[in-house]
Amino acid sequence: MNKKRTLYIYLFFDVFAACLSWFLFYAYRKNRIEGISIDIDPSAYFSPTLFSALIILPCCWVLFYYIIGYYSNICRKSRLIELGQTFFTSLCGVVLLFFILLLDDNIESHESYYKLFFTLFTLHFSLTYFFRIIHTSAITYKIHRGKIGFNTILIGGNKKAIRLYKDFMTQSKPSGNRIIGFIRVNDLESDPLEQYLPCLGTIETIPQIIKTQNVEEAIITVDTSKHSLLSRILIQLQQFDVLVWGIPDLYDILSGNSKDNNLYGQPLFKIYHGIMPVWAANVKRILDINLSIIALIGFSPITLIIAILVKLSSPGPVIYSQTRIGRYGKPFKIFKFRSMIEQAETLGPALSSRNDSRITPIGRFLRKTHLDELPQFYNVIIGNMSLVGPRPERQYFIDQLVKKAPQYLLLQKVRPGITSWGQVKYGYASNLDEMLERLPYDLVYMRNASLYLDFKILIYSIMDVINGKGK
């Protein structure tokens, strides 16, 4: 399914509903409240204020929907949840509009205020939900008819997996999960499930299977009591943008350790791994972009001076780029002011140390003050990085780290950052052992990620820049 096309359709009709509802509200106000007819005074209707509102307000509504997470998981909408979500967002948005735009208007009576409020709310909610329910119903219809599906793998081939597979295959209304195979989790030569589904590989080959088979969802059938095995599986899965489900056992249900999310009749629950809720992640992204733009503009004079000094200090380019591994294991080019001599790694990849002879005199100052990382605000704006997140590394070092600490792959669940909790609490790492010592701090950040913690890390990082604690 083309997720981008689906998203654009939702966006188009949300904008259209916002424009139409405001125009009808505007006409109602002119006719019923102010008593102005379009035949008598057309200019009162088609004023610059109206056209400005028709441009600005839809953008504000879409931003509001984005922040609360409406546009996430766009192909898995529940019509009932969508009803409540649309009602709540419409109510909150109209209340804000009422207090910002309408409360100070010259209205004859309080009764007119009530009429305006309920008219705007009714129009906006009704039109927005009308278009949404049509599109969501069309998607749901195609899912139930098998026209839309999501490549899904089962983790484990036990009897529980067989029962789950048969349940999926006998659904009167398919859930959309196209089960393409299973992953073997034991050392046996065959699994009971193999008579129904092909074995795609083992736990260690999950990354390759996800990439080659375009896997979108995974269902873990392993007992939740097998902690070590589950940990190995989740480490492989959590580094990808894959929706992960688990099957709760009786203890999980009775103790409340899992919150069931009934997937079209299947008692499954979503597995989360300490990542921010959708609304917080979206606010974080908005702040990343705005603060990075402000930083690039505010530091532009310093940036120009640094560029000149780098160019004069030694031969080579001013900006140095290097391939790093980002979110979900995707490589990207990270940008920095060059702080080393040209061709500094002729003998292969090497981490820098405090007394590294490859560092230029101006480069040493830039590293101590972290000013060499100013160009990374551009990486943040284009979406490769965040202001706060685990520092990105090169594939060469990641391969070595994973051999000693497989949990390092969990860091690829989030965007890498200009600064991190590991960098604040531990500092830069000069070798693999130090990178391993820094790893627990970044894992703690992953488990406790929040906007509050991000601001705390940013404050500590600013203090490190002022005190010149880089190297």
N, C-alpha and C positions, 0 to 999 in steps of 0.2 A: 504494500500500500504506500502511496506517495504521501508521506507525512507532511511535507512542506506544502503541498497543494491543499491538503485538508486544513492545515493551519491558516493559510491565506483565505480560505473560504470563511472560516470562523471570524477572522479579522475583518474581512469585507463586510459581513452582515452585522457585526457588532458596531462598526463605524456607521453603517447605513441606518441601523436602528437608533443610534445615538443622535444622528442628524435629523432623522424624521420625527423622533419623539420631541426633540427641542423645537423644531419648526412648528409642529402642531400645538405644542404648549404655548409657544410665542403667539400663534394665531388665536388660541383660546383666550389668552390674557388680553390681547388687544380688543377682541370682540366682546367678551363677557365681563371682564373686569374694568377695562378702560373705556369701553363703548365706542371704539373707533372702527369704522368699517373700511374695508379695503377699497370699496368703490369711492368713498369720500376722500381718503388720504392714503394713496398707495405708498408714499414715501415713508409713512410711519411703520409699514410692514417691512419693506425691503431697505432697511437702514444698514449702515456700516457695522453697527453693533450686532445685528443678526448674523451677518456674514462672518464676522470675527468669531462669534460663538460657535458657528457651524464648523469652524476650522479647529479651534482650540479645545472645545469640550470633548469631541470624539477622541482626540489624542489623550486627554486626561483619563477618560473612561478606559481606554485600551491599556494605559499604563497601570491603572488601578487593577484591572483584571490580570495583568501580567504579574504584579506584585503578589497577589493572593494565590497565584499558581494555577489560574484557570486554563492557561495554554500549555500546561505540562501534561504529559501522557495523553495527548490529544485524541488518540484512537481508542481509548478505553474509557469512554464517558458513560456514566450511569444517569439515566434520564431523571430518576428520582432525586439523586444527589444534585444534579444540575438545576432542578427546580428550586431546591432550597438555597443553593449557592447563588443563583441569579436573583432570587428574592432578597437575600441578605445584602449582596453587593449593590443592588439597585436602591435598597433602603438607605444604606450607609452613604452612597454617593449622592443621592437626592438630598439627604439631610445636610451634607457638606455644601452642596450647591445652594441650598436654601439659605444657610447662614452666611455664605460668602457673597452671593449675588442678589438675593431677593429680600432679605430681612430689612434692609435700610431703604427699600423702595417706598415711594409715596402711594400707599394703599389706603383706601377709605376705612376699612374695618378689619378686625381680626378674622372675621369669617372669610374674608377674601384671601387671607394668608392660608387658611386651612384648605380652601378650594384649590389654590395654586399648588400647594404641596401635594395633595392627593392626586391632582390631575397630572402633574409631572411624574410622580412615582408610578401611577397606573400606566401612563403612556410608555415610559421607559421600560418598566418591567415587562409589560405585555408584549411590546414589539421585540425586545431583546430575546425573551424566552421563545417567542413564536418562531423566529428564524433559527434559533439554536436547536429547538426540539425537532424541527424538520430535518436539519442536517444530521443531528445525532441519531435520530430514528432511521435515517437512510443508511448510516454506517452500521448501526445495530442490525438492521435487516440483512445487509450484505454479510455480516459476520455469521448470523444464524443460518444463512443459506450457503455458507462455505465459500463465498466469493472473496472474502477478505480473511486472511489468516496470518498468524505470527509464528515463525519458526521456533519450535520449543524442543528442548532436550530434557530427558529424565536423568537424574543423577542417581544411579543405583538400579540394579536389575532384580530385586527381590520380589517376594510375593505381593508386598505392598505396592510396588511399582506396577505389577501386572494388574492388580485390582484397579489402580488409578487409570491405567491405560484403557482398560475395558470400559470404565465409566465414561471416559472421554469419547470413546468410539460409539457408545450407545446413547449419547445425549440426543434428546429430541430437538433441542436448539443448541447447535455447536457453540462452544465458547470462543472459537477462533484460534485455539492452540493447535497448530499443525505439528504433531510430534514426529520428528524426523529420525529419532534414534535415542540411544541411551549411552551413558558413561559407566564403564565398569569400575567399581570401587574396591574390589577384593582381588585376591591373587588366583582366583579360580579360572579355569580355562573357558568356562561358559557360565551363563546366568539363565535362570528360568525365563526371563523376559526376552531372551534371544530368539525364541520361537515366534515372537510377534514383531520385534523391532530389531534393526541392525545395531550392532555394537560399534559406536563411532570412535572409541578410544578409551583411554584411562584418565585419571585425574590430572596427570602431568601434561596431557595433550589437550586439555580444555581450551587454552588460549588459541591454539591453531584451529580447533573445531569451531569456535565462536566466529573467528575471522573468515574461514573458508565457507561455512554453512550459513552465514548471516543470521546467527542465532539472536533472537530478541528476548526470549524468556527461558528460564531454567527452573525445574521443579526438583527439589531435593527430597528423595524418598528414604534417606538414611535416618535411623532412629536418632532423636535429639540427645539421647544419653551418650552417644559416641562422640564425645567432645573433640578428641584429637583428629578423628576423621573429618568431622564437620569443619574444623579449623582449616585443614588442608584444602577442602573443597571451596570454602568461602574465600580463601586467599586467592585462588585462581579466578573466581567469579567476580569478586568485588572490584577488580581493576578494569572492568568493562561496563559499558552502559547497557546492562542486561537486567531485566526485571527478575528477581529471584523469589521463588515461593518455597515454603516448607510445609510438611504434613505434620500437624501437631499430634502428639500421643495423648493418652488419657490424662497423664500427670500434668502436661502442659495446659490442657484445657481446664482442669480442676483448680490448678494453682494460679492460673491467670498469667503464666509466663508468656503466652502468645495471645495475640489479638486476632481472632479469626477474621478472614476477609473472604466470604463465600464466593468462589469463582464459578458462577453459573452452576451451582449445586455441589461443587467440590469444596470440602472443608479445608481450605488452604489459608496460610497467612504469609504476608509479605515480610521479608527479612531485611531489616535496616542495619546499618553499620555506623552509627554515631555521626551521620551527616546532618547538616542543618535542615530544618523544615523548609518546604518550598518557598514560602513567603520570605523567610530570612535569607535564603540563598539568592532570591531575586533582588532583595534590597541590597545585599552585599554586592551584587553585580552592578547595580545602578550607582552605588557609592564608588566602586572601583573605577568606573568610567569617568564620573564627574570629578573625583579627586585627582585622577591621573591627568585629565585635561587641565585642571587648575595648576597642577604641579609642573607640567610641561610649559605652560604659559608663564607661571611665576618664576621658574628657574631658567627661562630662556636667555637672560643676560649671562648668567653663570655658565650655561651650556655653551654659549659662543666663546667665552674665555677659555673654557676647558678644551674645546675643539682646537683652538689656536695653539694652546700649550702642548697638547698631545702631538699635533702636527710638527711643531718646532723641536720637540724633545728627541724624537727618533724617527727614522724612516718607517713608512707603513701607513695603512689607513687609519683614519680617526676613529671610526666605529668598527668594532670587532664583532663578528657574528659566529655563532657556534651552534651545532645541532644538539638539542636537548630533548628529553622525553617528557611529554606533558600528560594531560588528562587522558585516561583510558589508553595509555601507552602510545599516543600519537606523537610523532616527532615534530619539532618546530624549531625555528631559528630564534635564538635569544640574542639580544643586542646589548653591547656594553661599550663604553669608551675603552679603547685599547690601553692596557696598563702594562703590557709586556713587549719585549722586542719582537720584531716580525719573525715568523717561522720559529716560534718558541717551542713547538712540539715536534721537532724533526725526528726525535727518537720514539715517538708514540705518545699517547695520552698520559698526562702526569698532573697530579694535583699540586697546587702552589703551597709553599711553606712560608713562614715568617721571614726568613732570610734568603728567599729565592733570588738568585742572581739574574733571572730572566726579567724581573720586574724593573721597569724604568724608574728614574727618580720621581717624575710627576705621577707615574703609576702607583708608586708607594703611597703618595699622599691621597690619591683618589681612592685607593683601597681602604686606607685607614678611616676615611670620612664617608665611605660608601658612595661617593659621587660618581664612580665609574658605572654605577647601576642606573643612573638617570634615564638612559635610553629605554630601559625596561618598562617605563610607563607607557611607551608605545605598544609593547607586548601586551600590557594589561588592556589597553583600549581595544585592540583587535581581537581579544578573547583568548590569547594563548596562556595568559597568566592572570593572577589576582594580586592584590596588594599583600595579602596574607595567605600563606599556604606553604607546604613543604617545598624546600628549594629543589628545583629540577636538576637532574644529573644526566650524564651521558650514558648511552647504552653500554659502553665498555665497562663502566664502573657498576652499573646496575646488575649486569650479568654476574659480576663477582660478588656483589652484596647478596643477591638472591640465593646463592649457594650456601651462604652462612646464615642468612636470615630471610626465609621466604616471605615473611610478613611485610617486608619492604614494599612488595607489590601493592599492598593496601593503600599506600600513599597516592597511587595513580587514580584513585577514585575522585580526587578533587583537583582543581586547577593548581599548579605550582605557584608559589608566591615570590614577590621581591624580598619579603622577610618572612620569618617563620618562628614558631615557638622554640624549635630546636636551635635556631640561630641565636635567639635572644638568651636562652638559658645555658647553651653550651658554647656557642660561637662557631667559627668556621672550622671545618675539618681538613686536616692536611694529609690524611691517609685513610685507608679503609677501616682500620680499627676505630679511629675517631668518628667516622661516619656511622659505624655501628653503635657507638656510645651515644651519638646524637639521636639515633632512630627512636628510642622510647619517648622522647619529648614530642616528636612529630606524631607518633601514634596516640599519645595522650591528647594532643590537639584534635586529632580525628574523632576521638570518642567524645570530646567536650566542645566541639565547634559551635560557636555562637557569635553574634555581633559584638556582644560585650567583650569576649575574649579577643576578638580581632582588634577592637579599639585599644585594649590593654597592650597587645603585642606591638601595635603601631606606636604607642607612647614610649614603650621600652626601646623600640628601634630608633626613634627620634633622639632619645637620650644617648644611645650608643653612637649615633652620628655626631652629636655635639661633643661627646667625650673622645671621639676618634678611636673607638675600640676595634675597628676592622684591622685586617692585616693583608 
